[in-house]
Amino acid sequence: MKSTDRLFGSLELLIFKTLAAGPHHGFGITLHVETVSKGLLHMEEGSLYPALHRLERERLISGEWRQTDAGRRARIYTLTAAGRKRLAESEASWSSVSLGIERVLRFV
Amino acid sequence: MKRAIVWLRRLFHRDSAWQEEIESHLAMRADWHQAQGVAPDAARTRAAREFGSPLRALEAVRAVHRAPWLDALAQDAHHGLRVIRRSPAFSLAAMATLAVGIGASTAVFSVVDLLLFRSLPYPRAERLVSVGFSGPIDNNEFNVGNAYLDWREHQRVFAAMTSMYPAGECDLGEAPALRVPCVQVESNFLATLGLAPAAGRDFHPEDDRPGAPKVALLSYAMWQSRFGGDPGAAGKTILLDDAPVRVSGFLPRTFEMPQLGEADVLLAEQLDESVARAPRFTVFLRTFARLKDGATAETAREQLLPLFEDSVRRYVPPPLQREVGPVVRSLRDRQIHDVKLASWLLFGAVLALVALACANVANLMLARAAARKKELAMRAALGASRGRLARQMFTESLLLSLAGGAAGCVFAWGLLRALVAMAPEALPRLSQARMDGRVLLFALAVSLAAAVATGLLPAWERLSAAALAGWHSAGDGRSWSRPVLVAAQVAISLVLLTGASLLVRSLWKLESESLGFQPRRVVTAAFTLNRHRYNSAEKQDAFYAEVERQLARIPGVSRFALSDSIPPSGGMRGRPFSNMRIAGHPPLPEQGGMVAFRYVTPGYFRALGIPIVAGRDFDEKERSGTDTPLILSQSLARRMFPAENPVGQRIDLDVNGHWQPVVGVAGDVKNSGLADAPQPEYYRLRVNRSDELGLSAVALLETPLDAGVVERWVRRQMAAIDPALPVTIEAMQTKVDRLSERARFLAALIALFAAFGLLLAAIGLYGVLSFLVAQRTREIGVRIALGASPGQIARMAVHQAGVWTLAGMAAGWAASASLERIARGALFQVSPFDPLSLAVAALVLVMAAALAAWLPARRAALVDPAVSLREE
């Protein structure tokens, strides 16, 4: 387990970014992040669901029970318009934070 | 309830959905591992390990959905409970105080709610009114047959009018028959009330035609006891007064008569118009009506006025015309007219008690908040917002109030049972009072109000910026709110005490009111003959003669008399004063009201100890003569013969030329209740052959024996004469006691509440003073060190208590004076400003206050300067 998901609301950002590509269930989000980060990032699954529910309460994403292709019932989440807006903001702030950190790290 | 279940189910469903979501995640992860070539079991284990604790995740999800205020509330409640547990003495005192206040008010509410607030058991009951004449003989409005027939035909304000004969009784079944309350009502009676029989059919208009076959509706209780509640019993025949009557149906279980009378049998009224309209014959009725939409009792009365005046002109004898008035009033007013004031007084008294209890608890909370000032200041400094702190203090008082309310409900339950046992007939419907949902809701409302009252003041005062900023515990004793609370308690308690002492004094006057006769050692036996079996004057005379012979022989009976009615509660016959003529005198004035009269045997005056103040008593020999003598009451004698000796005068009672000699004058007796002046009356002798004795009589037996012993003898003797005749036996003293029962009930309750109130006020004063002394120990120590004597210190403390008490008493007197007009109606021969009562109330209060102040003052005087200065 890495602590990356605790940094600067990065968990939300990862969820938003994943859902921006299309609706996913919770496990799908986990898998997507693991795959795309080539195993560098591993989501803490226990805290994924509280986060999903909180975002849903804030109407940034919306969930719906559906049948998956594999024939399992799962709750599929979609990014709402408000969520899309929040994604843009978070992405921008993340970029500036990571740029800032990189500059500090590179300063010798 | 249903909504709560739906809500719970949804809550549960939501929770299981969250669980399912987590399970589906685990399953998909396991699937994924399996696809990578892991064995199924190992795949599941690995998925579970990677996920961590699903329970913790579920809990975190729940936390997301839980409302934040609920979290804070739980936290506050938790904290509040801890605070309450930490100071059990304080919490118990506060809860007990609130329990007394809430309990007393809840018990009284359960009684007065039935009288003042709860709707009567009829659909749209607020539109039902009682209609009729107010007159001198009857406390309630009545109607006469011909007037009612006119009104029913011509009125336009009522949707329906209906009538009933005044309550009567009849014999039910075979001998020995059961004497049951039996009322004749018009066929539209139930329909006008908006009711229908529980089984069978209602009366039809045909049933009301004179001469139609008799039909009856039986009460629910009769239906259950006689017919086992069989719905098919309608149509059966029962024996009423020895005549067969068909049962058309049964009344609903909740049925009650609009005048609250008893009725086991309703008979069709069969009001005969030719009889009702006959001259010189009066049919007395009770009449009720349902208002049309939009009409009120007042507008109905106004619109009925022309009809009413016409009836007065045509049907009321001229001497009485000025004494009758039109009445249209709501059914509720009709039912509670003589207890309305008492109900409001009781309710007011308990609300005052609740206010006192709240003031007391608020004071306790203030004291404790002062003690916790450091804690609060610390929490404020650590970032708790004032709103948060206020909410927390409020939660504490809410917990205390709810606990107090719960204990109060238990207390109320006990108190209610005591009330019902104390005076079953003191208030109508008292025996119906229950702790039902409505009453519990009231208790809850009072508890919540108490929480607000006791929580807000401390919160507001303690959370002022200055209080929160201060770290030091010295000073801050000059807050105005606690003295004001104490003064308010004193004021309320003085109002209660004044009310109680006025009522007790009024009761004392009422009970020491001279009855004019001696009720002790007199047993009464009342009966009413069966109309069908004793259908001639001869049969009645023979029966009465036999009763006299048999009852007078009972061993231990020293005096015996027979009368058609007895004092002190009315029920006697009456005639207009102006109907009488005096031989050789001009006619009597027209406005004279009614004169009561009774038919008595010669022993009557001796049996009841009524003095003959002039002339002589009746003589046994006169009963067989033709010269029927009269005895007048003192007040009647004074009115008829202001300047002459009444004895020896001759009077014509009925304008029929039958002149009767006045042989004596008897002392006045209370014949229409304790509070009213005696009605003038005359006594006629029960002669041996009379056709005027009537069907009802009361035997009076003076005996040193126990009423129970006499009762057995009387029953045996009466059964020997007529085994089917029901007899009611009662000690005269019981009858008399019943007259002051209501006044006693009210006085006892208000006195009880005043005592509670006084106790609370004294505790309040004691508490505040003790607190102040404790808080100022340092100051007192300095004063003593500088040379103040213990006496001076004690005076200082007492002085403060005196100022608050006096301020409270001034306010209390002002409040009492403003309630004077209300109080006047509840008092008998006592002015609301009765100096003795006011003085007693004030004295009791001052003594309680002195006692409450003495203990803390003594403690102050005994402060050791060395110890107090070393503190802190």
Boltz contact constraints between the chains, C-beta under 6 A:
constraints:
  - contact:
      token1: [A, 26]
      token2: [B, 25]
      max_distance: 6.0
  - contact:
      token1: [A, 27]
      token2: [B, 25]
      max_distance: 6.0
  - contact:
      token1: [A, 27]
      token2: [B, 28]
      max_distance: 6.0
  - contact:
      token1: [A, 27]
      token2: [B, 29]
      max_distance: 6.0
  - contact:
      token1: [A, 45]
      token2: [B, 51]
      max_distance: 6.0
  - contact:
      token1: [A, 46]
      token2: [B, 52]
      max_distance: 6.0
  - contact:
      token1: [A, 46]
      token2: [B, 57]
      max_distance: 6.0
  - contact:
      token1: [A, 49]
      token2: [B, 57]
      max_distance: 6.0
  - contact:
      token1: [A, 49]
      token2: [B, 61]
      max_distance: 6.0
  - contact:
      token1: [A, 50]
      token2: [B, 60]
      max_distance: 6.0
  - contact:
      token1: [A, 50]
      token2: [B, 61]
      max_distance: 6.0
  - contact:
      token1: [A, 50]
      token2: [B, 64]
      max_distance: 6.0
  - contact:
      token1: [A, 53]
      token2: [B, 61]
      max_distance: 6.0
  - contact:
      token1: [A, 53]
      token2: [B, 64]
      max_distance: 6.0
  - contact:
      token1: [A, 54]
      token2: [B, 64]
      max_distance: 6.0
  - contact:
      token1: [A, 72]
      token2: [B, 24]
      max_distance: 6.0
  - contact:
      token1: [A, 74]
      token2: [B, 24]
      max_distance: 6.0
  - contact:
      token1: [A, 75]
      token2: [B, 21]
      max_distance: 6.0
